[in-house]
Amino acid sequence: MTNLCKAKLPLRGFLPIASNQTSRLVAREAVPPQHFHPLTIALAVAATATSLCVAAYSGWERGDTYVERATYTALAVVIASGVHLLPAMSQQRPLVVRIALSLLCVAGLAVTLGGQAEFFALAQQHAGARRADTVPAVASLSHLKISSSRSLAAIAADQASARKALAVINDQSCHVRCKDLRTRRAVLAATLDELDTEANEAKRREVADDRQAVLADHAMRLRDEMRDDPVVTRLAALTGLAGDRVGLLLSLVCAGVLDGIGVVAWYLVFAVHRTGDRDSVMSVESDDLAVVARVVHGPEAESKNRALPPIADRLLDTRLTQLTRAVADGQVKMTVAGIRNYLGCAQGTAIKLRRELLAQCTSQLSTDGEV
C-alpha cells in the first residue's frame, strides 16, 4: 500500500513557484521583526543601576571593617543583579528550571527589599537630623547677673526673723538707751529692705527659669516633630498605625516598585531579542525551502499561479512542505507533540499542520487508487 507519509518521494501535484530569494522574503514578511524602543533598555539600565547603588550603600553600612563592608556590598550587588536579570534570562526554559529560578528570585527579592528598606530608613534619619538642626537653640540666661542664689524660702525666714527683732525693739521704751534702740531699729529696717530686694530678684530669677524651661521644652518638641517624616506622620494619624510601621511599609513599597520596574523592563528587552533571533533563524531556514502550490488545470492556471497567496498562507505552506519532507524521511512522527517539537510552533499551528498533512495523504492515496 502506497502511503505518501511513508514514501521518500516528492509530492505529486506540487511544484515550486518561487526561488530561494522569494521564500526568504516570504518568511521575513510572515513574522515581522520586533525592535525594542531605546527607552525600554534605558529604563531597565536606570532602574537596575539605582537598585544596585541602594543595595551597595546598605551593604556598606552593615559592616564594620573594610573587609566586612566590601563583602556585604558585593553580596547585595550580586543578589540585586540576579533578581533583576534571572527572570528575563529564564524565558523559554523548562518548567522545572523556571520554578526553581522563581523561588530563588523570591528569596533574593526579600533580601534585597530588606537592605533597601534599611537604606531608606537611614536616609530618613539623616534628613530628619538636618531638619532638626534648623530649629533655633534657646538662649541661655547665664549672662544675667543674679546677686543671690538663695531660695525664696530662706529669704522669707530671714525676713521673719528681722521683723520679730524689729517688733521687740519697737516695744521697748526709750528711757536710758534711746540712741542704741534707734540704731538697732535702723539696722533692722535696712536688713528688711535688703531682704525684700533679694526676694524680688529671686522671684524674677524663678520666672526667667520657668520661661526658659518652657522655651526649651517647645524647641525639643519641635525638633522631634522635624525629625519625623511629615508624610509618614500624617499617614500614621490617618490610619491609626504606629509611625515606624508606616515608614517601614513606605520603604518596602518604594523598593518593590524600583525592583519591579527593573525586572519587567529587562524581561521586555530579552523577550524582544529572542523574537528577533527566532525571526533570523526562520529566514535562514527558508533559504533551502521552495514555496509550493497545487497545480491548477484549465484556463485559470496561469493567473492563479502568478498570484501569491497571503503571507500567513505562504508561511503555513512553507512549514507544511518542510514537515512533509521530514515525515517522509522518518525524522518526525505525525503527532501534535512531534510537530511542535520539530517546528517549535504553537499547539494550534501544529494541529492545523497535522490536519493538512492528513488531507494530503488522503488525497495522494485516492490519486494512486485512480491511477
C-alpha positions as CSV (number, residue, x, y, z in Angstrom):
1,M,0.0,0.0,0.0
2,T,1.4,3.3,-1.1
3,N,1.4,6.0,1.6
4,L,2.7,9.5,0.9
5,C,3.6,10.0,4.6
6,K,5.9,6.9,4.5
7,A,7.3,7.2,1.0
8,K,10.5,9.1,0.4
9,L,9.3,10.6,-2.9
10,P,8.4,14.3,-3.6
11,L,4.8,15.2,-3.6
12,R,3.0,14.7,-6.8
13,G,0.7,17.5,-7.8
14,F,3.0,20.2,-6.3
15,L,5.7,22.2,-8.0
16,P,8.0,25.1,-6.8
17,I,6.7,28.5,-7.7
18,A,9.3,30.7,-6.0
19,S,13.0,30.8,-5.7
20,N,15.1,30.8,-2.5
21,Q,15.2,34.6,-2.6
22,T,11.5,34.8,-2.8
23,S,11.0,32.3,0.1
24,R,13.4,34.3,2.2
25,L,11.3,37.4,1.6
26,V,8.1,35.5,2.4
27,A,9.5,34.2,5.7
28,R,10.6,37.6,6.7
29,E,7.3,39.2,5.8
30,A,5.4,36.5,7.6
31,V,6.8,37.2,11.0
32,P,7.9,40.9,11.1
33,P,10.9,41.6,13.3
34,Q,10.2,43.4,16.5
35,H,12.6,46.2,17.7
36,F,12.7,47.4,21.3
37,H,12.3,51.1,21.9
38,P,15.5,52.8,23.2
39,L,13.6,54.0,26.2
40,T,13.0,50.4,27.3
41,I,16.6,49.5,27.7
42,A,17.3,52.9,29.1
43,L,14.7,52.4,31.8
44,A,16.0,48.9,32.5
45,V,19.6,50.2,32.9
46,A,18.5,53.1,35.1
47,A,16.3,51.0,37.4
48,T,19.0,48.3,37.8
49,A,21.7,50.9,38.4
50,T,19.7,52.7,41.0
51,S,18.8,49.5,42.8
52,L,22.5,48.4,42.8
53,C,23.5,51.8,44.3
54,V,21.0,51.5,47.0
55,A,21.9,47.8,47.7
56,A,25.6,48.7,47.7
57,Y,25.1,51.6,50.2
58,S,23.0,49.5,52.5
59,G,25.6,46.7,52.4
60,W,28.4,49.1,53.1
61,E,26.6,50.4,56.2
62,R,26.2,46.9,57.7
63,G,29.8,46.1,58.1
64,D,32.5,47.5,60.5
65,T,35.9,46.7,58.9
66,Y,36.7,47.3,55.3
67,V,36.6,43.5,54.6
68,E,33.1,43.2,56.1
69,R,31.8,46.2,54.2
70,A,33.3,45.0,50.9
71,T,31.8,41.5,51.4
72,Y,28.3,42.9,52.3
73,T,28.4,45.3,49.4
74,A,29.4,42.5,46.9
75,L,26.7,40.2,48.3
76,A,24.0,42.9,48.0
77,V,25.0,43.8,44.4
78,V,25.1,40.1,43.3
79,I,21.6,39.4,44.8
80,A,20.1,42.6,43.3
81,S,21.5,41.8,39.9
82,G,20.2,38.3,40.0
83,V,16.7,39.4,41.0
84,H,16.6,41.8,38.0
85,L,18.1,39.6,35.3
86,L,17.3,36.0,36.1
87,P,13.5,36.2,35.3
88,A,14.4,37.6,31.9
89,M,17.1,35.1,31.2
90,S,14.9,32.2,32.2
91,Q,12.5,32.6,29.3
92,Q,12.0,29.6,27.1
93,R,13.5,27.4,29.8
94,P,11.9,24.2,31.0
95,L,9.2,24.5,33.6
96,V,11.2,23.0,36.4
97,V,14.1,25.4,35.8
98,R,11.6,28.4,35.8
99,I,10.0,27.3,39.0
100,A,13.4,26.9,40.7
101,L,14.5,30.3,39.4
102,S,11.3,31.8,40.6
103,L,11.8,30.6,44.1
104,L,15.3,31.8,44.1
105,C,14.3,35.2,42.9
106,V,11.6,35.5,45.5
107,A,14.2,34.8,48.3
108,G,16.6,37.2,46.7
109,L,13.9,39.9,46.4
110,A,13.2,39.5,50.1
111,V,16.8,40.1,50.9
112,T,17.1,43.0,48.5
113,L,14.0,44.7,49.9
114,G,15.3,44.4,53.4
115,G,18.6,46.1,52.5
116,Q,16.9,48.8,50.5
117,A,14.4,49.5,53.3
118,E,17.3,49.9,55.6
119,F,18.8,52.5,53.2
120,F,15.5,54.4,53.1
121,A,15.4,54.4,57.0
122,L,18.9,55.7,57.3
123,A,18.2,58.4,54.7
124,Q,15.1,59.5,56.6
125,Q,17.1,59.7,59.8
126,H,19.8,61.8,58.2
127,A,17.1,64.1,56.6
128,G,15.3,64.4,60.0
129,A,18.5,65.3,61.8
130,R,19.2,68.0,59.2
131,R,15.7,69.4,59.6
132,A,16.0,69.3,63.4
133,D,19.2,71.4,63.2
134,T,17.3,74.2,61.6
135,V,15.3,74.8,64.9
136,P,17.0,77.7,66.7
137,A,18.5,77.0,70.1
138,V,17.1,78.5,73.3
139,A,19.1,81.5,74.6
140,S,20.9,80.8,77.8
141,L,20.4,83.0,80.9
142,S,23.9,82.7,82.2
143,H,24.7,86.3,81.2
144,L,22.2,87.6,83.8
145,K,23.9,88.9,87.0
146,I,22.0,87.5,89.9
147,S,23.2,88.7,93.3
148,S,21.7,85.9,95.3
149,S,21.2,82.2,94.6
150,R,19.2,81.6,97.8
151,S,15.7,80.3,97.5
152,L,12.6,82.3,98.4
153,A,12.0,80.1,101.5
154,A,15.4,81.0,103.0
155,I,14.9,84.7,102.3
156,A,11.4,84.6,103.8
157,A,12.8,83.0,107.0
158,D,15.4,85.8,107.4
159,Q,12.7,88.4,106.8
160,A,10.6,86.9,109.5
161,S,13.5,87.0,112.0
162,A,14.3,90.6,111.2
163,R,10.6,91.6,111.6
164,K,10.5,89.8,115.0
165,A,13.6,91.6,116.2
166,L,12.2,94.9,115.0
167,A,8.9,94.3,116.8
168,V,10.8,93.6,120.0
169,I,12.8,96.9,119.7
170,N,9.6,98.8,118.9
171,D,8.0,97.5,122.1
172,Q,10.9,98.7,124.3
173,S,10.5,102.2,126.0
174,C,13.1,104.8,125.3
175,H,14.4,106.0,128.7
176,V,18.1,105.2,129.0
177,R,19.4,103.8,125.7
178,C,17.3,105.6,123.2
179,K,20.2,106.1,120.8
180,D,21.0,102.3,120.7
181,L,17.4,101.4,120.1
182,R,17.2,103.9,117.2
183,T,20.4,102.4,115.7
184,R,19.2,98.8,116.0
185,R,15.8,99.8,114.6
186,A,17.5,101.5,111.6
187,V,19.8,98.4,111.0
188,L,16.8,96.0,111.1
189,A,14.9,98.2,108.7
190,A,17.8,98.3,106.3
191,T,18.1,94.5,106.7
192,L,14.4,94.1,105.8
193,D,14.8,96.3,102.7
194,E,17.8,94.2,101.6
195,L,15.8,91.0,102.1
196,D,12.9,92.4,100.1
197,T,15.2,93.3,97.2
198,E,16.8,89.8,97.3
199,A,13.3,88.2,97.4
200,N,12.3,90.3,94.3
201,E,15.4,89.2,92.5
202,A,14.8,85.6,93.4
203,K,11.2,85.8,92.0
204,R,12.5,87.3,88.8
205,R,15.1,84.5,88.5
206,E,12.4,81.9,89.0
207,V,10.2,83.5,86.4
208,A,13.1,83.6,83.9
209,D,13.9,80.0,84.7
210,D,10.3,78.9,84.1
211,R,10.2,80.8,80.8
212,Q,13.5,79.2,79.7
213,A,12.2,75.8,80.6
214,V,9.0,76.4,78.5
215,L,11.1,77.5,75.5
216,A,13.4,74.6,75.8
217,D,10.5,72.1,76.0
218,H,8.9,73.8,73.0
219,A,12.2,73.6,71.0
220,M,12.6,69.9,71.9
221,R,9.1,69.1,70.8
222,L,9.7,71.0,67.5
223,R,12.9,69.1,66.9
224,D,11.2,65.8,67.5
225,E,8.5,66.7,65.0
226,M,11.0,67.8,62.5
227,R,12.9,64.5,62.7
228,D,9.8,62.6,61.7
229,D,8.8,62.4,58.0
230,P,5.7,64.7,57.5
231,V,4.1,62.2,55.1
232,V,4.7,59.3,57.5
233,T,3.3,61.3,60.4
234,R,0.1,62.2,58.5
235,L,-0.4,58.7,57.2
236,A,0.1,57.3,60.8
237,A,-2.5,59.7,62.1
238,L,-4.9,58.8,59.2
239,T,-4.5,55.0,59.5
240,G,-4.0,54.8,63.3
241,L,-0.8,52.8,62.9
242,A,2.5,53.5,64.5
243,G,4.8,55.8,62.7
244,D,7.6,53.2,62.5
245,R,5.3,50.7,60.8
246,V,4.1,53.2,58.3
247,G,7.6,54.3,57.5
248,L,8.7,50.7,57.0
249,L,5.8,50.0,54.7
250,L,6.6,53.0,52.6
251,S,10.2,52.0,52.3
252,L,9.2,48.4,51.2
253,V,6.8,49.8,48.7
254,C,9.4,52.2,47.2
255,A,12.0,49.4,47.0
256,G,9.5,47.0,45.5
257,V,8.4,49.4,42.8
258,L,12.0,50.1,41.9
259,D,12.9,46.4,41.6
260,G,9.7,45.6,39.8
261,I,10.4,48.2,37.1
262,G,13.8,46.8,36.6
263,V,12.6,43.2,36.4
264,V,9.8,44.0,33.9
265,A,12.0,46.2,31.7
266,W,14.7,43.6,31.4
267,Y,12.0,40.9,30.7
268,L,10.7,43.0,27.8
269,V,14.3,43.6,26.4
270,F,15.2,39.9,26.5
271,A,11.8,38.9,25.0
272,V,12.3,41.2,22.0
273,H,15.9,39.9,21.5
274,R,14.6,36.3,21.4
275,T,11.9,37.2,18.9
276,G,14.5,38.8,16.7
277,D,16.7,35.7,16.9
278,R,13.7,33.4,16.0
279,D,12.9,35.6,13.0
280,S,16.5,35.4,11.8
281,V,16.6,31.6,12.2
282,M,13.4,31.3,10.2
283,S,14.7,33.4,7.4
284,V,17.9,31.3,7.2
285,E,16.0,28.0,7.2
286,S,13.7,29.3,4.5
287,D,16.6,29.6,2.1
288,D,16.5,25.9,1.5
289,L,12.7,25.7,1.0
290,A,10.6,26.5,-2.0
291,V,7.0,27.7,-1.8
292,V,4.8,25.1,-3.3
293,A,1.3,25.3,-4.7
294,R,-1.2,22.9,-6.1
295,V,-1.1,22.8,-9.9
296,V,-4.4,24.2,-11.3
297,H,-5.6,22.7,-14.6
298,G,-7.6,24.7,-17.0
299,P,-7.5,28.2,-18.4
300,E,-7.2,29.8,-14.9
301,A,-3.9,28.1,-14.1
302,E,-1.6,30.9,-15.3
303,S,-3.4,33.6,-13.4
304,K,-3.7,31.6,-10.1
305,N,0.0,30.6,-10.2
306,R,1.0,34.2,-10.7
307,A,-0.9,35.5,-7.7
308,L,0.9,34.8,-4.5
309,P,-1.2,33.6,-1.5
310,P,-1.5,35.7,1.6
311,I,1.6,35.9,3.9
312,A,0.1,33.7,6.6
313,D,-0.8,31.0,4.0
314,R,2.6,31.2,2.4
315,L,4.3,30.7,5.8
316,L,1.9,27.8,6.5
317,D,2.7,26.2,3.1
318,T,6.4,26.6,3.8
319,R,6.1,24.8,7.1
320,L,3.9,22.2,5.6
321,T,6.4,21.5,2.9
322,Q,9.2,21.2,5.5
323,L,7.1,19.0,7.7
324,T,6.1,16.7,4.7
325,R,9.7,16.1,3.8
326,A,10.6,15.4,7.4
327,V,7.8,12.9,7.8
328,A,8.7,11.3,4.5
329,D,12.3,10.9,5.7
330,G,11.2,9.5,9.1
331,Q,12.5,12.4,11.1
332,V,9.2,13.4,12.7
333,K,6.2,11.4,14.0
334,M,2.9,12.7,12.6
335,T,1.6,13.7,16.1
336,V,0.9,17.1,17.5
337,A,3.7,16.8,20.0
338,G,6.2,15.7,17.4
339,I,5.2,18.6,15.1
340,R,5.6,21.1,17.9
341,N,9.0,19.8,19.0
342,Y,10.2,19.8,15.4
343,L,8.9,23.2,14.2
344,G,8.8,25.0,17.6
345,C,5.3,26.3,16.8
346,A,2.1,26.7,18.9
347,Q,-0.3,23.9,19.5
348,G,-3.0,25.4,17.3
349,T,-0.5,25.7,14.4
350,A,0.6,22.1,14.9
351,I,-3.0,20.8,14.9
352,K,-3.6,22.7,11.6
353,L,-0.5,21.4,10.0
354,R,-1.3,17.8,11.0
355,R,-4.8,18.2,9.6
356,E,-3.4,19.5,6.3
357,L,-0.9,16.7,6.2
358,L,-3.6,14.0,6.7
359,A,-5.6,15.6,4.0
360,Q,-2.7,15.5,1.6
361,C,-2.1,11.8,2.5
362,T,-5.8,11.0,1.8
363,S,-5.7,12.9,-1.5
364,Q,-2.5,11.1,-2.5
365,L,-4.0,7.7,-1.7
366,S,-7.1,8.4,-3.7
367,T,-5.0,9.6,-6.7
368,D,-2.9,6.5,-6.5
369,G,-6.1,4.4,-6.5
370,E,-7.4,6.1,-9.6
371,V,-4.2,5.5,-11.4
